[in-house]
Amino acid sequence: MVEDRLTRDAAADDSVHAHLKCLDSYKGLECVGLEGETALVKYFEGILYMARYAISGLSSDERKAWPDNLYDYLSNSYDHISGQEHYITHAVRYMKHITRHMSCVHIPIVVRPATIDDEIPDSVFGEMADYAHALWSCQSTRLFVPVLLIHGVELSLVVFTRDEWRRVDFGSLAYTDNQPNANAFDLLSDTICTLLYFLSLPPQKFGHFCDVSRRIWGNYEFVHRRDLADHDQDPVLVDVNINDDSTNSSINIYSSNQIERSVNLCGRFAHVFRVEKNDRDFILKLAWTPLKQLPEPAVYDALKAANIPNIPSIIDSGIIIENSFGYRVEYLLIEDCGISLTKYLLTQSHWDMKWMSDNAARPMSQIVECIYSAWNAGILHRDISAGNILVKGGQVRIIDWGSATLLENSSVDIDAIETKWRFKKETDMYKYSKYKHESVGTSLYKSIPVLIGATQRSIVDDIESALYVVLES
C-alpha cells in the first residue's frame, strides 16, 4: 500500500531520513541551509514528491485506486487579491488551468513557522479568509473553500463555507523524536495519507458542484442534459433548456464575459454571465441563497402567474444543490435585458427640461407600474437599485428578485409554488408576519425608514428606492 511504500522509502533513503529528523528543530534545518517558512515549503514539496513517487511504484492494480493527477503544487505568487495586501503564494492548482491566474487555485496553502494551537491568530485567520473570499469571487462553482495550514510541523485543513468555518487537524508532518520508531513512521504516514486522500478527490467531490479540472482557458460548458443525478461522468454544470427542439446543446461561458458583481464572504450572492446560444444573447445567473429565503426562480413563477409587467422572460431555471451548508444553489437563464437605466439615459443626446420630462418620466412610469402590480399581487421586491433596473429598446425590465418576499395578501398560489420548488412556506418565508423583515437591499438606495431600522416594509420603500435610482441617473 501507499503508506507501506512511504515508510519503506523514508527508512531506506538517508537523505530523506535526515530531512525528516531535522524538522523536529528549526535550528536543525540550518544544516540544509534552510529555516523558517522557506524550510517548511521545501519540506512540503518533498513530501508531495515522495508521495507521488510512492504511488508510481505501486502495481498497476493498486494504482487503479488512485485517480489521474488532477492537481499540481505551485510555490509562486498568483494574482494579487483585489483590495487586499495578500497574494496566494503557495497553492494546489488545477493542472490544466492557466498557471498564475487565481481561477486555477484548488486549495490555497498558508505557512507559519510556529505551531498554532486551538485559537488561530487574527492575522492568520484574516489571510485565510481573504483567500476564501478571492476564490468565491472568481470561481463561480464553489461550494466551499478549503485552505491548508502548515504550522510548525503540523498540518491542518480549514474549510470556509458561506457562513461558517471548520478546522481539522491532520497531524504531524515530521517525527516527534530524534530516533523514530515504527509508531512514529505510522503517525507520519497517516498524516501524509490523509493529505493524499483529499488531494485525490476530484473537484466535484471537494469544493465545487461540478468537475472544473478540465476547464481550459477560462471556459465552462453548460450542457443540455435532463439527468443531473450523476456529476461524476460528465463535466456538466446544469441542464439548461434553450428551446424545445434543442436536445443536445451546450453553452460555453468565459470568465471575460462575467458581469462584475460584489461577492460577500457570507450571505446571499450570485455570479452572472453574459452568454450566447443559437445567435441569441442570454444572461446566466448562478445564485447562492440562504434556505430561509425564497428561491428566486419561485418568485419569477409567482410574478409570471400574476402577469406582472416589465419583468424579464425566463428561458430556464432550476435548483442545482438543494442544501449546501444552509444554502440553495440556483440557476436562472433569462433574456438579455439591455443596459442599466443610468447608461441608457447617458446615451440620449438631449439634456433640456423637455427631454427630462419626456424621457426620464417614461422609465419611471414603467418602474412604478411593475412595483405596484407586484405589490397588488402580494410580492415585494425589497432591493430596487441602479443595477436592477435595465432598459432595452426603451422597455424597462426590473431584475434580481432574489430578496423578494410574499406578503399576507398575496394572490399567488403559494402551495403550487411550494411543491414545485421544494421549500417550506412556514419556515422559508416571511409571509405570516408583516413586521418580520430583514434589512435587505442595497444601502445607497434603501428608503429612509429602512435605513433607520424600520421593521415594516411596504411598496412605499420600493418606490422611494426607485426614485433614488432615477435621481442618480
Helices and strands as residue ranges (DSSP letters): H 2-12, H 14-22, G 28-32, H 36-56, H 60-63, E 71-74, E 91-94, G 102-104, E 105-112, H 122-138, E 145-151, E 154-160, E 165-172, H 182-200, G 203-205, E 219-223, E 250-254, G 255-257, E 258-259, E 269-277, E 280-290, H 296-305, E 314-324, E 327-335, E 339-340, H 341-347, H 353-355, I 356-360, H 361-376, E 379-380, G 386-388, E 389-392, E 395-398, E 405-406, H 414-421, H 425-428, G 443-445, H 448-451, H 459-472
